[in-house]
C-alpha cells in the first residue's frame, strides 16, 4: 500500500516536471539539459518502482508503464511542440493531438483500465489511476474555462477578406476543418468570440502561422494592454528598454499598429551593473503577480516572457504549458560590449539579420539605440531605438517591403494578393 502511494507521488512529480519542461518549446527554445535530465530521472524512478519488487522484475508492468509514459507525454507535449514550427517536430500527428489536447489524454482511459485489471500489481494500478485522474482533472478544468463568458468582436474588412480568401469562400467548412471555435457564423454576420483572462487564449500560432489569418481582434486588444503594461513597469523600474523586432516594425511601418499577423510583443532591455538580472527579474515577477500576469524567467537565455493570462496556483502552475494559445510579451536582455573596436549592445540569441559579435552574441552599434526615443504605439507611446529606421534596416534590410516571416508559404501567397488589392473582400 505504501509503495502504491509512492508510485502515485512519483508519477505526479514526473508529470509536473514534464509540464514545466514544456515552457522551452513554447518559447522556441530547445529544452535545457538539466531540466530534461530531472524529468528523465523521475520517469525512470517511477518505472523502476512500478516494475521492480523483491520477487524480481514484473515485465508486463515494465512494458505498460514505459508505454504509458511515452504515449501520454507525447500527447501532453503536442500543443507546446506545435508552438515551435521551426523545430521540425510539429508534424501532422502533433497538430492533430494539439487540436484535441483538452481531452486526448483520456483516450488512454480504456487501455489503463484494461492493463490495471489484467496485471495485478498495486503499484502499477496506483500509477495508472493517478495518470488518468490528472488527465480527467485537466479535461474538466478546460471544459470549465471554455464555458467562461466571451466578448463578441466584429471582424474588420481586412480581417474578413483574409479569412474568406484563406477559407476559399467556404467559412463553414473552414471553421469545421480547423476547429476554429471562436468563429461565429450563426448570427448571419461574421463575428469572433473573443478570448479573455478567464478563457484559454486563441490558438493563434495555428490561425496566424499555419492558416494565414490575421491576429484575432481579442488577441490584438490584449497585446495592446500587455505592451503598455510591460512598458509602464519598465519605466517605473527605471529600466532602459525599447520596442524590438516585429513590434517596432509595426510602430514604424504600420503607423503605430501591430502587423496583421503579429504573434507576440517584442521589447528589449539593457542590463548593467546597476540594473542586474536579479533586479529586473524580481521587479517584473513581483508586479506581474500583483497585477495578474504570468511571468516565466529564462536566466541562461537572457529572456523573460510575460503572458496576458493570469498565474495559477501550484500544482496547476505549469499546466498552462499544455494550452494551445498564448498572448505574450518577450523581453530580451542586452548588455554593453566591445566588438571589433566598437561599443555595441549585445544579446545572446539571434534576431533577424543582426550581425554576430566577437564574443559569440549578436549586436547593434550603441549609438543606434541610445539614448532611446519614443514612438506612437497602439494608442500610447513606447520607447524605441534612437535611430529606429536604421535599427530595422539592421534586422530586416529593406523593411518597407512586406515579408510574411512567420506565415506558411501557401497562406502567405494567398494573403500577399489581398494586401496588394487592399481591403476589398476577395472572392
Ligand atoms: Zn483571442
Boltz pocket constraint, residues with backbone or C-beta under 6 A from the ligand:
constraints:
  - pocket:
      binder: B
      contacts: [[A, 194], [A, 195], [A, 196], [A, 201], [A, 202], [A, 216], [A, 217], [A, 218], [A, 219], [A, 220]]
      max_distance: 6.0
